[in-house]
Amino acid sequence: MSNNKLKFLFAIVLTAVISAGITFAVVQKGTGVSGAERTGDDPFEKLYSTYDTLQGEFYQNTNEEKLVDGAIKGMLQSLGDPYSAYMDQEEAKGFNENISSSFEGIGAEVQESDGKIMIVSPIKGSPAEKAGLKPKDKILKVDDKSVEGMTVNEAVMLIRGEKGSKVQLVIERDGVGQLDFNLTRDTIPLETVYTEVEDGIGKIQITKFSETTGKELADALNELNDQNVKGLVLDLRQNPGGLLDQAIAMSDIFVPKGKTIMQIENKDGTKEVQKSQNDSAVNVPVVVVVDNGTASAAEIMAGALHQSAGIPIVGEKTFGKGTIQTAKSFEDGSSIKYTIAKWLTPDGSWIHKKGIEPQHKASLPAYANLPYLNPEKELKQGDSSAEVKAAQQMLQALGYEDIKSEGFFEETTKKAVTQFQSENNLSQTGTIKGETTIKMLELLQAKLKENDTQMSKALEVLNEQMK
């Protein structure tokens, strides 16, 4: 990497020019149409008439603000687009905080999918990640309240809360069934770029695309350049996306000048081509790692780096979100978020609901998909449940292979638990709760880090490039 080029990256990030965003950080101001502007052929006459009728004839007093909010919400819902929604003042505030990468909650990107609230990806270091929530998990209940029929924003307002407060989620996971998660809300980390160096290889993990991510990446590359790394692994796993301008500016760092980063297809079918405007600042081999939690802006970057810079992709098929949203705010602090265009990869492909297929496929070990166990819930001999089955599978992954994983806590499982407790200096109760549960989760996480098969594959591909 050239030092001179890298030192200029911050300027690239600040001066990147775009025409639209996955989500814009700056929203527009809007005003409504007054009743005095109605005309005889006004297509909204039915709406006005309904409003006047309810105001005058409904048997109880009506709230003008709620009637208007409900009408706007209905318009957005009628689009059938999970990424378009009305946000009241509180919801809009939470949305803007998320874009700024500063909020309190569980730290999971969610969207509506086929009438259900689905997790796109948990954020690194968040309660959601630590609890074991996975992409494609569907949220059924929040604190025993069903979220069926709710908008994404309504569900998010239930899930979010002050740091230290608790929230209980009932999740439906494909192939597993219903699972209970008890989470303690926390401040979601502001940092979005993490680095480490191993055997001369720089690893860069990008967890989302917020307002500061481009600068964080520039700083990270400068630091790695000072360490004379021989190659880079760009880890976009579990990255739910974010701001389009950041994705373009960051892709510009890797894509040669004049090459296409992405295309934007507008409503009328016209296309705007976004090209790299600067000489590539990275001149060492690079590999990108993705999974089914890689979405939106992260997919833009992965597609750009592969198709326009020849950088190989390793991992699993990505999430598949190929639309662009913007937001428009109103004087009262509420706003609407709506889809304005499709985005296409450099070769013109629309990956919406399809995802990007890696050239080198690699999956994590099966135990990486095991659900979180609530340390407060006791599992004991005689119990039969999905939690017992998960605990048995965890013990098997930790080397206690003699037990069965059928979901029934029998004598063999009790013996294995007692042995586990003895070997880890825990009280030998033969039941799974508290410190025993926490220790199992800690050891499983450590084992997964040591056996990150996707990262291992990425390093193998990178080493081949470096020969």
C-alpha positions as CSV (number, residue, x, y, z in Angstrom):
1,M,0.0,0.0,0.0
2,S,1.2,3.5,-0.8
3,N,1.6,5.7,2.3
4,N,0.8,8.9,0.3
5,K,-2.4,7.3,-1.1
6,L,-3.5,6.0,2.3
7,K,-3.0,9.4,4.0
8,F,-5.4,10.9,1.4
9,L,-8.2,8.4,2.2
10,F,-9.9,10.6,4.7
11,A,-10.4,13.2,2.0
12,I,-11.8,10.6,-0.3
13,V,-14.4,9.6,2.3
14,L,-15.4,13.2,2.9
15,T,-15.7,14.2,-0.7
16,A,-17.4,11.2,-2.1
17,V,-20.3,12.3,-4.3
18,I,-23.4,10.2,-4.6
19,S,-26.9,10.5,-6.0
20,A,-28.8,8.3,-3.5
21,G,-28.2,6.2,-0.4
22,I,-29.1,2.9,1.1
23,T,-30.1,5.2,3.8
24,F,-29.3,8.9,3.7
25,A,-27.8,10.5,6.9
26,V,-29.3,13.8,5.9
27,V,-33.1,13.8,5.5
28,Q,-35.3,16.2,3.6
29,K,-38.0,18.4,5.1
30,G,-41.6,18.1,3.9
31,T,-45.0,19.6,4.4
32,G,-48.5,18.4,3.8
33,V,-51.4,19.6,1.6
34,S,-54.0,21.7,3.3
35,G,-57.7,21.1,3.0
36,A,-58.0,24.5,1.4
37,E,-56.1,23.3,-1.6
38,R,-58.6,20.6,-2.5
39,T,-60.0,20.6,-6.0
40,G,-63.1,19.0,-7.5
41,D,-61.1,16.2,-9.2
42,D,-58.8,15.7,-6.2
43,P,-57.9,12.0,-6.0
44,F,-57.6,12.4,-2.3
45,E,-61.2,13.6,-1.9
46,K,-62.2,10.2,-0.4
47,L,-59.4,10.5,2.2
48,Y,-60.5,14.0,3.1
49,S,-64.1,12.9,3.3
50,T,-63.3,10.0,5.6
51,Y,-61.3,12.3,7.8
52,D,-64.1,14.9,8.0
53,T,-66.7,12.1,8.7
54,L,-64.7,10.6,11.5
55,Q,-63.9,14.0,13.1
56,G,-67.6,15.0,13.0
57,E,-69.5,11.7,13.5
58,F,-67.4,9.1,15.3
59,Y,-69.0,8.4,18.7
60,Q,-65.9,9.3,20.6
61,N,-63.5,12.2,20.4
62,T,-60.8,11.7,17.8
63,N,-57.2,12.6,17.8
64,E,-56.3,14.6,14.7
65,E,-52.6,13.7,14.9
66,K,-53.4,10.0,15.2
67,L,-55.8,10.1,12.2
68,V,-53.2,11.7,10.0
69,D,-50.4,9.4,11.2
70,G,-52.6,6.4,10.6
71,A,-53.4,7.5,7.0
72,I,-49.7,8.1,6.2
73,K,-48.8,4.7,7.8
74,G,-51.4,3.0,5.7
75,M,-50.0,4.6,2.5
76,L,-46.5,3.2,3.3
77,Q,-47.8,-0.2,4.2
78,S,-49.9,-0.4,1.0
79,L,-46.6,-0.4,-1.0
80,G,-45.9,-3.9,0.2
81,D,-42.2,-2.9,0.7
82,P,-40.6,-4.0,4.0
83,Y,-38.1,-1.1,3.7
84,S,-40.7,1.7,3.4
85,A,-42.4,2.9,6.6
86,Y,-43.8,5.8,8.5
87,M,-41.9,6.8,11.7
88,D,-43.4,8.9,14.5
89,Q,-41.2,11.3,16.4
90,E,-39.8,8.6,18.8
91,E,-39.3,6.1,16.0
92,A,-37.6,8.7,13.8
93,K,-35.2,9.6,16.6
94,G,-34.3,5.9,17.1
95,F,-33.7,5.6,13.3
96,N,-31.4,8.6,13.2
97,E,-29.5,7.3,16.2
98,N,-28.9,4.0,14.4
99,I,-27.5,5.7,11.4
100,S,-25.2,7.6,13.7
101,S,-24.2,4.3,15.2
102,S,-25.0,5.4,18.7
103,F,-28.0,3.9,20.5
104,E,-29.0,1.5,23.3
105,G,-30.7,-1.8,22.7
106,I,-29.8,-5.3,21.8
107,G,-27.9,-4.5,18.6
108,A,-29.7,-6.3,15.8
109,E,-30.7,-5.1,12.3
110,V,-34.3,-6.2,11.5
111,Q,-36.7,-6.1,8.6
112,E,-40.2,-7.2,7.7
113,S,-40.3,-10.4,5.7
114,D,-43.5,-12.1,4.6
115,G,-45.4,-10.5,7.4
116,K,-42.9,-11.4,10.1
117,I,-40.1,-9.4,11.8
118,M,-36.8,-11.0,10.8
119,I,-33.3,-10.4,12.0
120,V,-30.9,-9.4,9.2
121,S,-27.8,-9.5,11.3
122,P,-26.7,-8.9,14.9
123,I,-24.0,-6.3,15.4
124,K,-20.5,-7.3,16.6
125,G,-20.1,-7.1,20.4
126,S,-23.9,-6.5,20.9
127,P,-26.2,-8.4,23.3
128,A,-27.8,-9.9,20.2
129,E,-24.5,-11.4,19.0
130,K,-23.5,-12.6,22.5
131,A,-26.9,-14.2,23.0
132,G,-26.6,-16.2,19.7
133,L,-29.3,-14.5,17.6
134,K,-28.8,-15.4,13.9
135,P,-29.6,-13.9,10.5
136,K,-33.1,-15.1,9.3
137,D,-34.3,-15.7,12.9
138,K,-38.0,-14.5,13.0
139,I,-39.1,-12.6,16.1
140,L,-42.5,-13.9,17.3
141,K,-42.9,-12.1,20.7
142,V,-41.2,-9.4,22.7
143,D,-41.9,-9.6,26.4
144,D,-44.8,-12.0,25.7
145,K,-46.4,-9.5,23.3
146,S,-46.9,-10.8,19.8
147,V,-45.3,-8.7,17.0
148,E,-47.4,-10.3,14.3
149,G,-48.8,-7.6,12.0
150,M,-46.4,-4.9,13.4
151,T,-44.3,-2.7,11.3
152,V,-40.5,-3.0,11.7
153,N,-40.4,0.3,13.6
154,E,-43.2,-0.7,16.0
155,A,-41.3,-3.9,16.8
156,V,-38.0,-2.1,17.2
157,M,-39.5,0.3,19.7
158,L,-40.6,-2.7,21.8
159,I,-37.1,-4.3,21.6
160,R,-35.1,-1.2,22.3
161,G,-34.7,0.2,25.8
162,E,-32.3,1.6,28.3
163,K,-29.0,0.1,29.1
164,G,-29.3,-2.5,31.8
165,S,-32.9,-3.3,31.2
166,K,-34.0,-6.8,30.2
167,V,-36.1,-8.0,27.2
168,Q,-37.4,-11.4,26.4
169,L,-37.7,-12.6,22.8
170,V,-39.4,-15.6,21.4
171,I,-37.6,-16.6,18.1
172,E,-38.5,-19.0,15.4
173,R,-35.5,-20.5,13.7
174,D,-35.7,-22.6,10.6
175,G,-34.9,-26.3,11.3
176,V,-35.0,-25.7,15.1
177,G,-38.4,-24.3,16.1
178,Q,-39.2,-21.8,18.8
179,L,-36.4,-20.5,21.1
180,D,-36.5,-18.2,24.1
181,F,-33.9,-15.5,24.5
182,N,-33.4,-13.3,27.6
183,L,-31.2,-10.3,26.8
184,T,-29.9,-7.4,28.8
185,R,-29.9,-4.2,26.7
186,D,-26.6,-2.3,26.4
187,T,-25.0,0.6,24.6
188,I,-24.2,-0.6,21.1
189,P,-20.5,-0.1,20.3
190,L,-19.7,3.0,18.3
191,E,-16.7,1.4,16.6
192,T,-17.4,-0.3,13.3
193,V,-13.9,-1.4,12.1
194,Y,-11.7,-3.9,14.0
195,T,-8.2,-5.0,13.0
196,E,-5.6,-7.6,13.9
197,V,-2.4,-8.9,12.4
198,E,-1.5,-12.6,12.3
199,D,1.6,-13.9,10.5
200,G,1.9,-10.8,8.4
201,I,-1.7,-10.8,7.3
202,G,-4.0,-8.0,8.2
203,K,-7.6,-8.8,9.2
204,I,-10.2,-6.0,8.9
205,Q,-13.7,-6.6,10.2
206,I,-16.3,-4.1,9.3
207,T,-19.5,-4.5,11.3
208,K,-21.8,-1.8,9.7
209,F,-21.6,1.3,7.5
210,S,-22.2,4.3,9.7
211,E,-21.1,7.9,9.4
212,T,-17.6,7.2,10.7
213,T,-16.9,3.9,9.1
214,G,-15.0,5.3,6.1
215,K,-12.6,7.2,8.3
216,E,-12.2,4.2,10.6
217,L,-11.2,2.0,7.6
218,A,-8.7,4.6,6.3
219,D,-7.1,4.8,9.8
220,A,-7.0,1.0,10.0
221,L,-5.3,0.7,6.6
222,N,-2.8,3.3,7.6
223,E,-2.0,1.3,10.7
224,L,-1.7,-2.0,8.8
225,N,0.5,-0.3,6.2
226,D,2.9,0.8,8.9
227,Q,3.1,-2.9,10.0
228,N,4.0,-3.9,6.4
229,V,1.3,-6.5,6.1
230,K,1.6,-8.8,3.0
231,G,-2.1,-9.3,2.5
232,L,-5.6,-8.3,3.7
233,V,-8.7,-10.2,4.7
234,L,-11.8,-8.0,4.6
235,D,-14.4,-9.5,6.9
236,L,-18.0,-8.4,6.1
237,R,-19.8,-11.2,7.9
238,Q,-22.8,-10.3,9.9
239,N,-22.7,-6.8,8.4
240,P,-26.3,-5.5,7.9
241,G,-25.2,-2.5,5.7
242,G,-25.9,1.1,6.3
243,L,-25.0,4.3,4.4
244,L,-24.4,4.1,0.7
245,D,-22.0,7.0,0.5
246,Q,-19.7,5.1,2.9
247,A,-19.9,1.9,0.8
248,I,-19.0,3.8,-2.3
249,A,-16.1,5.7,-0.7
250,M,-14.7,2.6,0.9
251,S,-15.0,0.6,-2.3
252,D,-13.1,3.4,-4.1
253,I,-10.1,2.5,-1.9
254,F,-9.8,-0.9,-3.6
255,V,-11.4,-0.5,-7.0
256,P,-9.1,0.9,-9.8
257,K,-9.9,4.4,-11.1
258,G,-12.6,4.4,-13.8
259,K,-13.9,1.0,-12.9
260,T,-17.6,0.6,-11.9
261,I,-18.5,0.3,-8.2
262,M,-22.2,-0.1,-8.7
263,Q,-25.2,1.0,-10.7
264,I,-28.4,2.7,-9.6
265,E,-31.6,1.9,-11.6
266,N,-34.2,4.6,-11.2
267,K,-38.0,4.3,-11.4
268,D,-38.0,5.2,-15.1
269,G,-35.4,2.5,-15.9
270,T,-32.5,5.0,-16.4
271,K,-29.3,4.0,-14.8
272,E,-26.6,5.9,-13.0
273,V,-23.1,4.4,-13.0
274,Q,-20.9,5.0,-10.0
275,K,-17.3,4.7,-10.9
276,S,-14.1,4.8,-8.8
277,Q,-12.7,8.3,-8.9
278,N,-9.3,7.7,-7.3
279,D,-6.3,5.4,-7.9
280,S,-6.6,2.3,-5.8
281,A,-4.8,2.8,-2.5
282,V,-4.3,-0.9,-1.8
283,N,-1.6,-2.9,-3.7
284,V,-1.4,-6.1,-1.7
285,P,-3.6,-9.2,-2.2
286,V,-7.1,-9.0,-0.7
287,V,-9.8,-11.5,0.1
288,V,-13.4,-10.7,1.2
289,V,-15.3,-13.0,3.6
290,V,-19.2,-12.9,3.7
291,D,-22.1,-14.9,5.1
292,N,-25.9,-14.8,5.1
293,G,-25.8,-11.8,7.4
294,T,-23.9,-9.7,4.9
295,A,-26.5,-7.3,3.5
296,S,-27.2,-4.1,1.6
297,A,-24.2,-1.7,1.6
298,A,-21.9,-4.6,2.6
299,E,-23.1,-6.5,-0.5
300,I,-22.4,-3.4,-2.6
301,M,-18.8,-3.4,-1.4
302,A,-18.3,-7.2,-1.9
303,G,-19.8,-7.1,-5.4
304,A,-17.7,-4.1,-6.4
305,L,-14.4,-5.5,-5.1
306,H,-15.0,-8.9,-6.8
307,Q,-16.3,-7.7,-10.2
308,S,-14.2,-4.6,-10.6
309,A,-11.0,-5.4,-8.7
310,G,-10.8,-9.1,-9.1
311,I,-10.9,-9.8,-5.4
312,P,-12.2,-13.3,-4.5
313,I,-15.1,-13.8,-2.1
314,V,-15.1,-16.6,0.5
315,G,-17.9,-17.9,2.7
316,E,-21.7,-18.3,2.3
317,K,-24.3,-16.7,0.0
318,T,-25.1,-13.2,1.2
319,F,-28.5,-11.9,2.4
320,G,-29.8,-10.3,-0.8
321,K,-31.0,-6.7,-0.3
322,G,-30.8,-4.8,-3.6
323,T,-32.8,-1.6,-3.0
324,I,-32.0,1.9,-1.9
325,Q,-33.9,3.9,0.7
326,T,-34.0,7.6,1.7
327,A,-35.8,9.4,4.4
328,K,-38.0,12.6,4.5
329,S,-38.7,14.4,7.8
330,F,-41.6,16.5,8.8
331,E,-41.7,19.6,10.9
332,D,-43.0,17.7,13.9
333,G,-40.0,15.3,14.0
334,S,-41.7,12.4,12.3
335,S,-40.5,11.0,9.0
336,I,-41.0,8.5,6.2
337,K,-38.4,6.1,5.0
338,Y,-39.0,4.8,1.5
339,T,-37.4,2.9,-1.4
340,I,-36.3,5.1,-4.3
341,A,-34.3,2.8,-6.6
342,K,-32.6,-0.6,-7.2
343,W,-28.9,-1.0,-7.0
344,L,-27.0,-3.3,-9.3
345,T,-23.6,-4.8,-9.2
346,P,-21.0,-3.6,-11.7
347,D,-22.1,-6.2,-14.3
348,G,-25.7,-5.1,-14.0
349,S,-27.0,-8.0,-11.8
350,W,-29.8,-7.3,-9.3
351,I,-29.0,-9.5,-6.3
352,H,-32.3,-8.7,-4.4
353,K,-33.6,-11.8,-2.6
354,K,-30.8,-13.8,-4.4
355,G,-27.6,-12.7,-2.7
356,I,-24.1,-12.9,-3.9
357,E,-22.5,-16.4,-4.3
358,P,-18.9,-16.6,-3.1
359,Q,-16.3,-18.2,-5.4
360,H,-15.0,-20.2,-2.5
361,K,-17.7,-21.6,-0.4
362,A,-17.1,-22.3,3.3
363,S,-19.4,-22.8,6.2
364,L,-18.8,-22.6,10.0
365,P,-19.0,-25.8,12.1
366,A,-22.5,-26.9,13.0
367,Y,-22.2,-25.8,16.6
368,A,-21.8,-22.2,15.4
369,N,-25.6,-22.2,14.9
370,L,-26.5,-23.5,18.4
371,P,-28.9,-21.2,20.3
372,Y,-28.1,-19.2,23.4
373,L,-29.0,-20.8,26.7
374,N,-30.4,-18.6,29.4
375,P,-28.2,-18.9,32.5
376,E,-31.1,-18.1,34.7
377,K,-33.1,-21.2,33.5
378,E,-32.2,-24.5,35.1
379,L,-32.0,-27.7,33.0
380,K,-32.1,-30.9,35.1
381,Q,-32.6,-34.6,34.8
382,G,-36.0,-35.5,33.6
383,D,-36.4,-32.3,31.5
384,S,-37.3,-32.6,27.8
385,S,-37.0,-29.5,25.6
386,A,-35.2,-27.7,22.8
387,E,-32.9,-26.1,25.3
388,V,-31.9,-29.5,26.6
389,K,-31.1,-30.7,23.1
390,A,-29.0,-27.5,22.5
391,A,-27.1,-28.1,25.8
392,Q,-26.4,-31.7,24.8
393,Q,-25.1,-30.5,21.4
394,M,-22.8,-28.0,23.1
395,L,-21.4,-30.7,25.4
396,Q,-20.8,-32.9,22.4
397,A,-19.0,-30.1,20.6
398,L,-16.9,-29.6,23.8
399,G,-15.7,-33.2,23.7
400,Y,-18.4,-35.1,25.7
401,E,-19.3,-37.2,22.7
402,D,-20.9,-40.2,24.6
403,I,-24.2,-38.3,25.4
404,K,-27.1,-38.3,23.0
405,S,-28.7,-35.1,21.7
406,E,-32.3,-36.1,21.6
407,G,-33.6,-33.4,24.0
408,F,-34.2,-35.6,27.0
409,F,-32.0,-34.9,30.1
410,E,-31.3,-38.5,31.2
411,E,-28.6,-40.1,33.4
412,T,-25.8,-40.0,30.8
413,T,-26.3,-36.3,30.3
414,K,-26.2,-35.7,34.1
415,K,-22.9,-37.6,34.3
416,A,-21.4,-35.5,31.4
417,V,-22.6,-32.3,33.1
418,T,-21.0,-33.4,36.4
419,Q,-17.8,-34.2,34.7
420,F,-17.8,-30.9,32.9
421,Q,-18.3,-29.1,36.2
422,S,-15.5,-31.0,37.8
423,E,-13.1,-30.3,35.0
424,N,-13.9,-26.5,35.2
425,N,-13.8,-26.1,39.0
426,L,-17.6,-25.6,39.2
427,S,-20.1,-26.9,41.8
428,Q,-20.9,-30.5,40.8
429,T,-24.7,-30.2,40.8
430,G,-25.4,-32.3,37.7
431,T,-27.7,-29.5,36.5
432,I,-27.1,-26.8,33.9
433,K,-27.6,-23.3,35.3
434,G,-25.8,-20.1,36.1
435,E,-22.0,-20.5,36.1
436,T,-22.2,-23.9,34.3
437,T,-24.3,-22.4,31.4
438,I,-22.0,-19.3,31.2
439,K,-18.8,-21.5,31.1
440,M,-20.3,-23.8,28.4
441,L,-21.1,-20.7,26.2
442,E,-17.6,-19.2,26.8
443,L,-15.8,-22.4,25.9
444,L,-17.9,-22.9,22.8
445,Q,-17.3,-19.3,21.7
446,A,-13.5,-19.8,22.2
447,K,-13.6,-23.1,20.2
448,L,-15.5,-21.4,17.4
449,K,-12.8,-18.6,17.2
450,E,-10.1,-21.3,17.1
451,N,-12.0,-23.2,14.4
452,D,-13.2,-20.3,12.2
453,T,-13.4,-22.4,9.0
454,Q,-14.4,-19.5,6.9
455,M,-11.5,-17.4,8.0
456,S,-9.2,-20.4,7.5
457,K,-10.5,-20.7,3.9
458,A,-10.0,-17.0,3.3
459,L,-6.3,-17.2,4.5
460,E,-5.8,-20.3,2.3
461,V,-7.1,-18.4,-0.8
462,L,-5.0,-15.3,0.2
463,N,-1.8,-17.3,0.6
464,E,-2.4,-18.8,-2.9
465,Q,-2.6,-15.2,-4.3
466,M,0.6,-14.2,-2.4
467,K,2.7,-16.9,-4.0
